[in-house]
């Protein structure tokens, strides 16, 4: 029985906006109240007091806090995220430019990790109580326990420096540039640059779908309809694929968007290891340089992507499983 | 609930996890005995700075590019790792448990407010926020711990709350209430001990998360510059071009240590998970 789905979607959207507003407010407070003169990043100490005051006025830092806040809210709502202290260009422009690189890396990694992880998880469930399982599980756990940037460092050292199979940084060879997104996506140079960071993220992310799928399969395999299928004499593989896997899959699908959300954290770190020009690297550089507007903008966009993904997950889940009642929330 | 120690006897993995913890704790405490150098000390032999020495001899794992002994750093690095891990995990488990008990016990608007709070936090990417907050509060170990305690409690709270909801209806709680026990006594004496295994489960998971987060934050350069942690070692190696010069002796060991300690946490938590949710799926 489906409840009013439009109302539910509207509710979730409102909740999403609420969260974004809370985050934006927290960010605003953090950055304005941060100790240390924010302009120190690019104001030459040889500037006269006159010039410094002019710059402060230009950035609106001499207004009372509540006024700055209202200006900030209004501007953010219209997509104007201010001007970067460092780069002196619009923050929206900068973060928007970096967004595709982050999305390609993160979404690509999550998709591949889920496909591989789900298959491996089902496989491990099948191989219950065998040597394969007693080796497989610790290995999966070990890969989840290893810090992603460390795995990235090792891959970088081995495959890029020791063996020179892959480039060591960026999305393009030095001096080269891509003319359009499509050209970038289909160029072999880009794919070569993408490989190592992608593999690093996949290694880290595959643990969750693997363990989840395995545990679900084990539960499902003990349920009555599976026992029934076995008694009917159906071949083991058919039971596995047609009956067990399909039911085990549903929670894994929900986990998908959640994992995109938390993979953004791993992405930040991987982008830094491989100097991948995405939002994560931008965020770190901005924070290190005390470039508040840029750091704010980068973080807001990262958070927005994460929250959108959660919303998408909920939508997909309810679409897939009409038994879910919204009342349960 | 009395199975808290029983788990360790039955589950080999959980036992292995505890042994690993014990090993690292021992190493952390015995650090000065294991190495005669100081982790920050740049070592000279005669006039020569012992930089980039290969492993072997006096320098079990070689030296860094400014002549510090890697093995020493590794051994001392256990201290901040375990400190961050256990302290953060303790607070995460504590806050989560308290919130869960209060929300589940009182219900009503208290419950609604607390769970709304948890929901708002849901979907905020964790590491980026830690970066931003740590950069704001300053690069110190305790700020990292504080930030994590502030952000990670919601999973624990949710599960504890669910458990409290079932416990609330059970006979012995009803009986105690009828006999006139105060709410606080009910919560402390009757409910809390029964949610202890959950707290331990999430606590041991949180140790791993905390250590990984501290390592990531240190790697990005926002860590505590006064403490040589494993994350710091990895950052040091990275920016000193250890990758291109193939100094695997520098950057591989710290990662292995992190991995082992985090795995120990996973093993222990799996042991308690079996106890608490014998056939339940993990979400």
Interface residues (C-beta under 8 A of the other chain):
Chain A: X15 X18 X19 X22 X23 X27 X30 X31 X33 X34 X138 X141 X142 X144 X145 X146 X147 X148 X149 X150 X151 X153 X154 X156 X157 X161 X162 X168 X211 X212 X215 X216 X219 X222 X251 X255 X261 X262 X264 X265 X266 X268 X269 X272 X273 X280 X283 X284 X287 X288 X295 X299 X302 X303 X306 X307 X310
Chain B: X119 X120 X122 X123 X124 X125 X126 X127 X128 X129 X131 X132 X133 X135 X136 X208 X212 X215 X216 X219 X220 X221 X222 X231 X234 X237 X238 X243 X244 X246 X248 X251 X252 X254 X255 X258 X259 X260 X262 X263 X266 X267 X279 X281 X282 X283
